[in-house]
């Protein structure tokens, strides 16, 4: 099993509906291919950690990198892992309409994020924490 961590920039701001659609698509595709992870989005900044079989996540990352909804895709990590750190797929972001997302399962407001899993090696935990800070901002680091 491997994980890949990347950052990118949305070519246009994503609306709350865009984020709902993206979460639905991710859940459907990831469940079919046994991919787990977490996606961060805030003010056009995107970061994601995906984990799964290398034969699945390598081509997935290549498709993600070519996706026209974002640019400046930068892979930060791609390495073997002993086990999953994000067994439940989730998406953390700053919604435009906070109230409409309180009951929507799978979305996490930045202040609701759990701490970085202890299952990640120290170097990977630092990458995830840096990515989280880069995307969501320093003010949302209280969850770390």
N, C-alpha and C positions, 0 to 999 in steps of 0.2 A: 504494500500500500504506500502511496505517495501523497504529498500535499504540494499545492502550488499556491503562492501568494502573489498577487499583482495589484497595481494601482493604475488608474486611468482618469480621464476627464470626459464628462458627458459633452456631446456636441451641442446640446441644448438642455436647459433645465428640465428635469423630469417632474411632471405633476404627480399629485397623490394617486391619480388613476393609473398613470404610467407605472408607478411603483407597485401598485396592487397587481397590475397585469404582469409585471416582471416577476413578482413573487409567485404568482400562480404558475407561470411558465417554468420557473426554476424548480418549484416543488414537483411538478409533473415530470419534467425531464430527469431530475435528480433521483426521484424515487424509482424510475424505470432503470436507471443505470447505477444505482447504489452509490451515488455521490452525496456527500454531506459537506457542510461548511458554514460560512457566514459571509454576508455581504454588507458592507458599510456604504451609505450614500449620504452626502450632505452638500448642498449648494454646488452641485455639479461635480463634486469629487467622488470617485468610486474606488473602493478597494474590496477585494474578495479573497478568501481562502477557500479552496476546494480540496477535498480529500477523497481518495478512492483508488481503484486499481489503475496503475500507470497506463494500461492499454485503453482506459476510458478517459482519464482526465487529461492526458497529453493532447488527443485530438479535440477534446472539449475546449481546452485552453486555446488551441489554434483557432477554433471557430470564434471564441470570445474575442480574441485579439483582432480578428478581421471584421467584427461586428461594427457596422457604421454608426451605431448610437453613441460610440465613444471614440476617443483618440488618445494619443500619447500613452499607449499601454506599455507598462514597464513591469516585467517579471522580477520579483524580489527574492523569491525562493522556489525551489523545485527539488524536493528530496524525499527519500524514503522515511516513513514513519512506522512505529511499532503498532499503533492503534489510533483510532479516531479521537480527536479532541472536541469535535462539534458534531456529535451524533444526531442532533436535532437541527435540521436546516433552519436558519433564521436570517432576518434582514434588519439591520439597525439603520435608522435614518432620522433626519429632522423633518417631520411632516409639515405640510403647509397648513393643514387643518387638524390639529392634535386630537380634538374630540372625536373625529370620525374614525380614528384608529385604535381607540382604547380597547375595543372588543375584538379586534381583528387578530386572530392567532397567527403567530409567525413573525410579526413585526415587533421590534423593540425600539422604544424611544431611547436616545443615548443615555439618559440617566438610569434606565432599567437594565442596561447590559450587565451580565454577570462578570465576575472577574475572569481574567484570562485563565484557561484551564491549566491545572498543574501538570496535566499529561503532556504538555508541549515541552520540548527541550528548551533550555534557557535562551539560546540564540533565537529560536523560533518565537518564543513568548515575547522577546524584545521586538522582533519584527512586527508581530501582531499589535503590540502596544503602540509602536511608532505609527503604524498604519492607522490605527484607531484615532490617535491624536491628530494625524495629518488630515484625516477626512472629517472627523466630528469636532475637532478643536480641543484645545487645552481645557476649556471650561467643563468639558464632559468627562474628565478623567477621574471624577469622584468614584466611579464604579470600579476602578482598577485596584 
